[in-house]
Amino acid sequence: MTTLTDVLQRLGAVPNGDNRWIARCPLHQPDEDCCGNWKLSILRGDKQPLLLFCYRCSEKNNRELNLQVQRQVAEAIGVNLYDVRAGCGEKDTAGAVRTAAVLPADPTVLDTIYTDLLEQLDLTDRHRRWLQKRGLDPDLAFAMGYRSTPADATAVARKCWEQWGLQLATIPGFYNVYGSDQVKCSLRPQAVLTPSRDCDGNLVALKMRMLDGGKVRMRSFGSGPYGGTKAVVNCHVPLGVGKQQWTHLTVTEGERKADVYFQRSGQPVIGIPGLGLAETSLPLVHKLLQSSSPRLVTVALDQDGKPQTDKARTKLTQALRDSGYCVKWAKWDGAKGIDDAVVQGLEVKIVDVEVPESVPHPRTCSTVTTATKLTDRDIIPYVQAKGKVHRCDLPLRHSNQDYLISNLIRQGRLRIVGRDHRGQVLEAASGG
């Protein structure tokens, strides 16, 4: 393994402060003025164990260019970039190597390595029964990439290490343990491994669905907590959807729900990775519908009555409308998700959206400083457009908000029209 000492000796570096060195950059010809050629800075720290920065080639905050320069410097002095990172890492609180900041791996590389990983795994009878119950044929699910995680992932990680070596350190879910030149993976035992694909069908992320209860039932296959690469946040496109252009598209939540709905109905659908990430689906929606007319998007989030689901549905609808799409809502009775609805044979109705076309949005915390005093113009238009709104649902949190709302109620410009477990329900008074 290449050590920090090896790198410094090959570059002829000299100290330039605590954990800092400077050297002549091997990518440039020597200048007449030798001082002007000392442009390569070598830094070592907790968050970036080894950073090679050339003041001629690199640019501040240009991550892609800086990674390219690091690779070129490593090749010029005859070392492997991954070996350099592993050999020069600092031990963090989790006992793992913190690698230098790198770009996410190419989707085709992720697809190749994740496919090799899945080839080592099987689908247990228990998980086959669970998938069958949730509406997905087990054999089809296996072909799509659904797997069961083993009780002990050591053998799986070792086989991947033999195939790919330290390149795995840049792949979400794999990490290099401090004091060792081998790689481990963060597979949770006895979980359903769910694939997440992009428009081209590349397997770019994996999720683990735990069936044995617990507070967290779904986890991403990433290695951020161990000092490795965080999982890719991806809107799932079922196999077959990304191969053609569509005139309409359904947006739901979750990879498995999208797979079940597409296989059962044949309708194009994508699955957002979570309610809080609904707006990340906009670029993907545009890519699938960019050459279509009309461009209809149906929002089919869960019918569970939860406030966070209703907020996500409304927010996604407004974002799609602002992007020029015709938006409808999918409604059904007797089931929570649209996958359950199609499995049970329930009628799924496509209805018009139940929110105003344009809702004035008050200022948010990111645009309001502690010195700013809110006015009635931040609250009244929003409540008027909504009709009725819970006090806790106002998308504004500021120190004088409660004082302002109380004053508006005393002035008769807002009135309390109800109260439930979520608090007061407000309505704008006529002429307010």
Long-range contacts (C-beta under 8 A, 24 or more apart in sequence): 1-83, 1-86, 1-87, 1-181, 2-79, 2-80, 2-83, 2-84, 2-87, 3-87, 3-88, 4-44, 4-50, 4-87, 4-88, 6-79, 6-87, 7-42, 7-50, 7-77, 7-79, 7-84, 7-88, 8-42, 10-77, 10-78, 10-79, 11-40, 11-42, 11-77, 13-40, 13-42, 16-41, 19-43, 19-44, 19-45, 20-44, 25-54, 25-56, 25-57, 25-73, 26-73, 26-76, 26-77, 27-54, 27-56, 27-57, 27-69, 27-72, 27-73, 27-76, 28-56, 40-73, 44-88, 44-90, 45-90, 46-90, 46-92, 46-98, 47-98, 47-101, 48-98, 48-100, 48-101, 49-85, 49-88, 49-89, 49-90, 49-97, 49-98, 49-99, 49-100, 50-84, 50-85, 50-88, 50-89, 50-100, 51-100, 51-101, 63-101, 63-103, 64-103, 67-101, 67-102, 67-103, 70-100, 80-166, 82-165, 82-166, 82-167, 82-169, 82-170, 83-166, 85-166, 85-169, 86-166, 86-169, 86-176, 86-181, 89-176, 89-178, 89-227, 91-178, 91-179, 92-178, 92-227, 94-225, 94-226, 94-227, 95-177, 95-178, 96-175, 96-176, 96-177, 96-178, 96-226, 96-227, 96-228, 97-169, 97-175, 97-176, 97-177, 97-178, 97-227, 98-227, 99-169, 99-170, 99-176, 99-227, 99-228, 99-229, 102-170, 102-229, 104-172, 104-229, 104-232, 105-170, 105-171, 105-229, 107-198, 107-200, 107-202, 107-204, 108-202, 109-171, 110-171, 110-172, 110-202, 110-203, 110-204, 110-205, 110-232, 111-201, 111-202, 111-203, 111-204, 113-160, 113-164, 113-168, 113-171, 114-195, 114-203, 114-204, 114-206, 115-203, 116-160, 116-163, 116-164, 117-156, 117-160, 117-185, 118-145, 118-147, 118-193, 118-195, 118-203, 120-156, 120-159, 120-160, 121-147, 121-148, 121-149, 121-150, 121-156, 121-193, 122-147, 122-148, 123-147, 123-148, 124-148, 124-190, 126-211, 127-192, 127-211, 130-192, 130-211, 131-192, 134-256, 134-260, 134-339, 134-343, 135-260, 135-264, 135-339, 135-340, 135-342, 135-343, 136-256, 136-259, 136-260, 136-263, 137-263, 140-263, 141-259, 144-195, 144-238, 144-239, 144-259, 145-193, 145-195, 145-197, 145-203, 146-192, 146-193, 146-194, 146-195, 147-192, 147-193, 148-190, 148-191, 148-192, 148-193, 149-187, 149-188, 149-189, 149-190, 149-191, 149-192, 149-193, 149-208, 150-187, 150-189, 150-190, 151-189, 151-190, 152-189, 153-184, 153-185, 153-187, 153-189, 154-184, 156-185, 156-187, 157-182, 157-183, 157-184, 157-185, 158-182, 160-185, 169-228, 169-229, 170-229, 171-229, 172-205, 172-220, 172-221, 172-222, 172-223, 172-224, 172-228, 172-229, 172-230, 172-231, 172-232, 173-206, 173-221, 173-222, 173-223, 173-228, 173-231, 174-223, 174-228, 174-229, 175-223, 175-226, 175-227, 175-228, 176-228, 184-226, 185-223, 186-221, 186-222, 186-223, 186-225, 186-226, 187-221, 188-219, 191-219, 193-221, 194-255, 194-256, 195-236, 195-255, 196-232, 196-234, 196-236, 196-255, 196-273, 197-234, 197-236, 197-237, 197-238, 197-239, 197-242, 198-234, 198-237, 198-242, 199-237, 199-242, 199-284, 199-287, 199-288, 200-242, 201-237, 201-239, 201-242, 201-243, 204-232, 204-234, 205-231, 205-232, 205-233, 205-234, 206-231, 207-255, 209-256, 233-273, 233-277, 233-280, 234-273, 235-270, 235-271, 235-272, 235-273, 235-280, 235-281, 235-284, 236-270, 236-271, 236-273, 237-270, 237-284, 237-288, 238-262, 238-263, 238-269, 238-270, 238-271, 241-268, 241-269, 241-270, 241-288, 242-288, 245-288, 245-289, 245-290, 245-291, 245-292, 246-288, 246-289, 246-292, 247-289, 247-292, 247-293, 247-294, 247-295, 247-296, 248-289, 248-292, 248-295, 248-296, 248-297, 248-298, 249-285, 249-288, 249-289, 249-296, 249-297, 249-298, 250-297, 250-298, 250-299, 250-300, 250-330, 250-338, 251-278, 251-281, 251-285, 251-297, 251-298, 251-299, 251-300, 251-301, 251-316, 252-300, 252-301, 252-337, 252-338, 252-339, 253-278, 253-301, 253-302, 253-337, 254-337, 256-339, 257-337, 257-338, 257-339, 260-339, 260-342, 260-343, 261-300, 261-338, 261-339, 261-342, 264-339, 264-342, 264-343, 265-342, 269-300, 272-316, 275-301, 275-308, 275-309, 275-311, 275-312, 276-312, 278-312, 278-315, 278-316, 278-319, 279-315, 279-316, 279-319, 281-316, 282-319, 282-320, 282-323, 285-320, 285-323, 285-325, 286-323, 289-325, 294-326, 295-324, 295-325, 295-326, 296-325, 296-326, 296-327, 296-328, 297-325, 297-326, 297-327, 297-328, 298-327, 298-328, 298-329, 298-330, 298-350, 299-327, 299-328, 299-329, 299-330, 300-329, 300-330, 300-338, 300-348, 302-336, 302-337, 302-338, 303-331, 303-332, 303-333, 303-335, 303-336, 303-337, 304-336, 307-390, 307-393, 307-422, 311-393, 314-355, 317-353, 317-355, 318-355, 318-359, 321-357, 327-353, 328-352, 328-353, 329-353, 329-354, 356-385, 356-386, 358-385, 359-385, 359-386, 360-385, 361-395, 362-394, 362-395, 362-396, 363-396, 364-395, 364-396, 365-396, 365-397, 365-398, 368-396, 368-398, 370-399, 372-398, 373-400, 374-398, 374-400, 374-401, 374-404, 375-404, 376-404, 376-408, 376-413, 378-404, 379-404, 379-405, 379-408, 379-414, 380-408, 380-413, 380-414, 380-428, 380-432, 383-414, 383-426, 383-427, 383-428, 384-428, 384-432, 387-427, 388-417, 388-418, 388-425, 388-426, 388-427, 389-425, 389-426, 389-427, 390-422, 390-423, 390-424, 390-425, 390-426, 391-423, 391-424, 391-425, 391-426, 392-422, 392-423, 393-422, 408-432
